[in-house]
Amino acid sequence: MKNTNLFAEFEPIPTEDWLAKIEKDLKGKPIESLDWKVDEGLTMKPFYREEDLGELPNVARKTSDNDWHIQEEIEVEDGIAAIKRANKRALQTLMQGATSLLFILDNVISEKDFLALMKGIHPQMVSLNFGGLFTESEPGTVLEYFKSFLKKNKTKKTDTHGGVWVDPVGFFVDTGEYYETYEQDMMEVEGAILTATHALPNFAVINVDTTTFHNQGTQPAQELAIALSIGSEYLTRLTEFELEAETVAQHMQFTFCAASSYFVEIAKLRAFRLLWREVQKAYEIATLAPTRIHAKTSLRTQTEDRHTNMIHATTESMSAILGGADSLAVQPADLVHGASDDFTRRIARNVQHILKHESYLDRVADPAAGSYYIEKMTQQLAQVAWGKFQKIEQAGGILGFMEE
């Protein structure tokens, strides 16, 4: 079947005619009164046409589809009884459709307890990730535990995906402290990357997490600039330890919150994918690493009413997915009250099931591509964020900027 231009029989309408019609409908008000100030330095017009865009970069993360991992976070408390509860919840979560798990390990855990936590989980069928204070301070230990788990399950290293999530630079930017010292923390990260390079090639090690800054009120362009600066800090410092910049980039991912400003959040993730490519080029990385993005729905937008939070989570999830998140964790609707329950966790998973299996948002690569409005917002948000990033770099990078 030949492609057919469905509008061939209609005369094209010049922009001037559209503007004249809008001005007439506004009854004397200037069209600029409809402009929307999105962020500092970023104002959007009420409508755009193809002539406003210029050449569009390709920011698709995949070429054939838009599938993503449905992730759930599981906090692992201290003690064998708590570990068994966490394992039971993990297995139940997987049975109910999750394809990725993030275990929050805040307490010291032994290899025996780690294996108990992983009991019954098939590592080749799910993305397994580990965060929390213990993981952050001893990523090499967690990696060794995981290697033992794979050996026990006779699983090939190339058949498993996931990561140990460490971000000492982001932790310092947030708290003003390191886990040990800057040098020691960086050496831990270096060791974890070397281990993952040889033993777990599909594992991310560095997780640049901007969610704390988001929940404290930073604007989208600021979030992007901070993420770029922290990522650049790792590329700079870890290459001083004689790691290749390409190796560091291959083991890095970024976590962003998706908030309630629907189109802005779509553009934010698309803009970051564009910008991180430019940072990699600046470090002369020959084969650009894929820009891994993990997204979470926002805590900042949660209210006291969990039904309202369910609605927020739906639109925020759509933004993250259309923006191209590789994985998504939907926050349970009662998390603002403390611990979540089985019902709200199930609803959080089902939001993603509906968007994937009923709305088919996983079927089309970069579904937002070609929308004049989103494409223009992506371009402008990238420009504003890049300017903020350059100011941080001129101050000596994110660490020098924090000292000012």
Sequence and secondary structure as in RCSB ss.txt:
>XXXX:A:sequence
MKNTNLFAEFEPIPTEDWLAKIEKDLKGKPIESLDWKVDEGLTMKPFYREEDLGELPNVARKTSDNDWHIQEEIE
VEDGIAAIKRANKRALQTLMQGATSLLFILDNVISEKDFLALMKGIHPQMVSLNFGGLFTESEPGTVLEYFKSFL
KKNKTKKTDTHGGVWVDPVGFFVDTGEYYETYEQDMMEVEGAILTATHALPNFAVINVDTTTFHNQGTQPAQELA
IALSIGSEYLTRLTEFELEAETVAQHMQFTFCAASSYFVEIAKLRAFRLLWREVQKAYEIATLAPTRIHAKTSLR
TQTEDRHTNMIHATTESMSAILGGADSLAVQPADLVHGASDDFTRRIARNVQHILKHESYLDRVADPAAGSYYIE
KMTQQLAQVAWGKFQKIEQAGGILGFMEE
>XXXX:A:secstr
     TTTTS    HHHHHHHHHHHTTT  GGGG EEEETTEEE S   GGGT S     S SS    EEEEEEE
E SSHHHHHHHHHHHHHHHHTT  EEEEEE S   HHHHHHHTTT  GGGSEEEEESHHHHH HHHHHHHHHHHH
HHTT  GGG EEEEEE HHHHHHHHS  SS HHHHHHHHHHHHHHHHHH TTEEEEEEE HHHHHTT  HHHHHH
HHHHHHHHHHHHHHHTT  HHHHHHTEEEEEEE S HHHHHHHHHHHHHHHHHHHHHTT SS    EEEEEE ST
T  S HHHHHHHHHHHHHHHHHHT SEEE   TTGGGSS  HHHHHHHHHHHHIIIIIS TTSSSSTTTT HHHH
HHHHHHHHHHHHHHHHHHHTTHHHHHHH 
